[in-house]
Amino acid sequence: MDINSTEFIASHPNTASCPKEEKHEFAFIGRSNVGKSSLINMLTGKKGLAKVSQTPGKTQLINFFLINKFWYLVDLPGYGYAKVSKTKQKGLARLLNDYFSNRTQLTLAFVLIDSNINPPSKVDLAFLDEMGNLAVPYVLIFTKSDKIGKVTLDRNIDAFMSEMSKNWDTLPQYFISSSERRTGRQEILDFIGQIIGQ
């Protein structure tokens, strides 16, 4: 699938205010500072679309981008550590829980995992367990693959999937990406295209 048009629609503070029309939604989420904004900019081909920040927790609203006038790319706040107050962290957790529990338009979530981290992050694993509890369909994207060699990359991914296998009978599909090298871009877009029939 090719992206021919991308339009920022709005940022929403809660699920109730999100768009009402029945369009496919693909949500992108990950631990704070996992490279989510860079990935979204790489996928859409628009460098400044999602705001890239060195400060974890920059995204604090539900951001909607209309792709090809047909489906929504949804940029969600990160989970885990963020430089915000405890009250704000709890508010963001409620926001995410509400979105994943009640957003019927959600087709699939892409959960981003930093491929440089080993052993696997307990925060990531706990979040994925919660996704399972909420019955949210998801796949993984291992980000920042350009920062390490292939042997280390494969070892880190194997370690993560092995840790997941302790709680999951069926492991999720995953993609490997690098925003710097545009690795995984076409594979991810083609995967979305297959789901929505484009």
N, C-alpha and C positions, 0 to 999 in steps of 0.2 A: 504494500500500500504506500502511496505517496501522499504527503501532506501538501495540499494546494492552498489552503487558507487557514489562518489561525487568528482568533479574535478573543481578546480578554473580555469577559462578560461582566463579572462582578466578584467582590469578596463578601462572604457571608459570615456573620458571627454565630450562626446556629443552623441546624438542619431545617428548621421550619421555614426559614427565609430563602432556601435554595430554590433553583428553577423548578417549576411544576411540570413542565412538559416531559413526555416519556421518550427521552433520548438515552442511548447507552452512555454510561459513565464508567470511566477507567480512572481509579484513584491511585495516586502515587504517595507513598508514605515510607518513612524510615526513621531511624534514630537521628537525633539532632546532629547536623554536620556530616551526614552520610554522602552528600553530593547530590541531593535531590534537585535543587534548582538548576545546577549545571546539566544534569541529565535531561530535564524537561526542555531546557534551551537547546540541547543537542538534538533531541528527538524532533522538535518543531522546526529547527533550523533558524530560530530567532534568538540571537545572542542575549538580548536584554529582557526577554519575555518574563521569566521568573527571576526575582531579585536574588542574586548571589551574595551571601554575607559570610564573613569569617566568624560572626557571632552566632553560636548555637541558639536555636529557638526563635529565629527571625520570623518564620511563618507562624502566624497566630490566628489566621482566619481560613475559611474554606474558599479557595480560589478556583473559579470556573473559567476554562478556556474552551471555546467552541472550535472544533477541528472539522474542516471541510464542510461546515454548516450541517453536520450530521451527528457528531458525537462529542461528548465532553471529556476533556482531560481535567481531572480534579487534583489540585495541589493541596494536600492536607498538612496541618502542623505536624512537626516531628514528635516522637515520643522519647522518653528517657530524659537525660540531663539537658537542661536549658537554663540560661542565665535570666530566669524570671523568678518571681516570688513563689512561695509554696502555694499560696492562694491561686495564683495564675496557673501553676502547674496542674492543680486539681481541676480548674476550669477547663483547661485544654483536654485533660483526660476525659471529662464528662462530654465535651464536644465530640471527641473521637468515638466514644462509646455510643453516643446518640446517633452519629452518622452511620456507623457500621450496623447498629441495631435496627434502624428505622428507614434508611434510605433505600427504597424499593428499586430505584433506577440504577443502583450500583450493579454493574455487570461483573467487574473483576477488580481486585486490588493488586497493584504491584508493590511488593514490600522490598525495600532496598536494604541490602546488607553490605557493609564495608568489607571488601575481600581481603584487606590488609590485616584484619584482626584474627588472631588465634592465640589462645583458645576462644571458641565462640562466646559471644557476649550473652550473659544471662538475661539482660534486658531484651535483646532480640528474641531469644527463645521464649521468654515469658509472653511477649507480645504475640508471637505466632500461636502459642497455646490459647491465648484469649481469642484470636481470630477463629480458631477451631471451635471454641466454646460458643461463639456467635454464629457459627456456620457460614462464615464469609469466604467465598472463593478467592483464592489468591495464587500468584506465582512469585518467585523471587528474582531479584536482579542484584547480582554481585557487582558493586561499583568499584571505581578506582583501580581497575585491573592493570593499568599502565604503571602503577607505582611499584610493582614487584615482578619478579621473574615468573616464568610459567610453572616451574617446579613448585615454588612457594605458593603460587596461586592455586594450583591443583590440590596441594596439601591442605591449604586453608579451607577450600570449598569441601573437600572430602571430610575434614574434621567437623565442619558445620552440619553437613548432611548426616554424618554418623551420629552426632549428638541429637539431631532431630528424630532419628530412627528409634530412639529410646522411648519416645512418646507417640510417634506416628506410625501407623501401619503402612500408609501410602505416602511417599515423599512427593513434594510439589515439583513441578517443572521449574527450571531456572534458566536465566540468561546471564551472560557475562558482558559487562559494559565498561567503556572508558569514554568519558566525555571529551577528553583531550584528543583521543585518536578516533572518536566516533565509532568505536567498537560496539557491536550489538544493535546499532540503530535500526538497520533494515530488518533484522530478525524480529525485533520487538514490534515494529510497525506492521510487518507482515502477519505476525501473530494476532494483533488487534484486528487487522483486516479480515482475517479468516473468521474471527468470531462475529463480526458485524456484517460479513458478506460483501466486503468491498475488495 
